[in-house]
Amino acid sequence: MKISIGKIIFLVGIISTVLYASCSNKDSIPATVTFTEHVAPVLYANCTICHRPGGSAHFSLVTYEDARKNAGASAYVVKERIMPPWPADPHYTAFVGQRVLTDREIKILEKWADEGAPEGPKDKLPDLPTYPVGSEIGTPDMRIPVQPYFLKRNSSDKFLLVKVPFELPADTFASLIEFIPGHNNVVHHVNGDMVKYQFDKKKDVFSGERIVDMVADTSALVQAFQKLGLPNDDGSYPPLQKSVVNYLPGVVGQKYPEGIGGYKLPRKGVFLLNDLHYGFTNKDDIIDSSYINIFFSKTPPKRPVQEFQLGTLGVSPVEPDLIIPPDVIKQVHSKFTVPFDISILTINPHMHLLGKSFKAYALKPDGDTIRLISIPRWDFNWQYFYTFKKMVKIPKGSTIVAEGVYDNTRQNLNNPFSPPQLVRDNNGSMKATDEMFQFIITYLPYQPGDENISLETK
């Protein structure tokens, strides 16, 4: 049977119309946007993890009244891609847990604000997600308080070395160790290690001071360790396991699939928060009472994760030197060639207030490029540990490249100095007004099939 050209054109037109209508209905904006039917689902999926009572944000978006009062501001910050805070470019690389609103979701919030923020039918309101209490992960098996710290109103940056000792009935294992700040808006970040004692070499892990104010100065570490009582009873030092417990605003502890990662906990040990940073606060005098959650594991980790970093204090230098004159925009980089096949799980770029952009990738021996991360608009306040959806294999002989741009001009609204001053890497100082350039990589020695293992655990 012959079909005329006219019929073919007619059928194609019908099919195109149906497909267009299907896509149009899916992506279209409702004639009337309401909180209960359209806005709450967006907020509950992307925003209330922080914007809720007890969350890390300054205000709540749980109820209709909460959202209505902030409708205009919410529409603006999502349109400008300021919120939800996800600095990494999702088109360059996708990560576990990324919160990036679609264009449709942004338009829904804009239209809702423009039309007076109507509530809608109350019976259409979805259930609020269930959030763990005192944790971002779940119910911990053990909680250890951090020594409370008093902060005066208008206090400046504080950099503390903090000892959190523990003693257990026996050696055991943990799948995850989580730091929870007592005051989310005051604790800026934490980098924590674990001191692992042999049982008979340290009589009392609780002796010594709990907090030493480092004033961002690392030159007196030996004296600080002695004040904290960290050495063994004979004066020697126990093993130190790096990067066990960390915190940054918005970061949720990453639990890897069974058998990957995790830690062996000794009977006697200390979590050494070697850099607990309190940012500037204009609040009333407060006492911060942070704590550490431990999630035990019945089995030892079959594949403990390892870590290295490029740049400041890392395996490769910053080139050119991280010295940024006033009124200058400067680009730097750091490169490292891996000596064996590795599987990357998580990455953490790090810069301070002059940071403008960050990009990292790997160049394989055959010339191909492996995308790692691109942050076109650096934000000092949101520095995530980014976990890939699947492990990324970096073949032996590949060169990992990290590139950063710094803006030491008046146009940089985050510039801590006015007028701009010379800023540099001050011997690895964590002080926000100094600078750093680091690319931290959590990895495993590669095993065949790693690239097919999903890291999106529930």
HURA-V809494 format. One line per field, one symbol per residue. psi: psi as a letter, one per 40 degrees, with the letter a starting at -180 (. if undefined). A space follows every 50 residues. Layout:
# HURA-V809494
psi=???
This chain:
# HURA-V809494
psi=hhhiddddddddddddddddddddddeihidhhidddddddddddddedd giheieidiifdiddddddedddddddddefdiihgdiheediiiheihh iiddddddddddddeegidihdeehiihihhiheiedahidihhiihihh hihfiahhhihhhgiihidiiaihdihhhhidhdedhdihhiihhhihde ehdheeiiidhhheffheefdddddddefdiideeihiihhifdhihihe hhhhhiihehaiihhidhihhhgeghhhihheiihihhgiihhhhiidii hdghiiiiiiahfaeiihhiighhiifihhhiihihhheihihhdiihih iadehdihiiihhideeihhhdihgdgihdeggihhhidiihhhiheihh hhhihihfideheehehhiiihiihgfehehdeiiihihhhhiihhihed eehhegi.
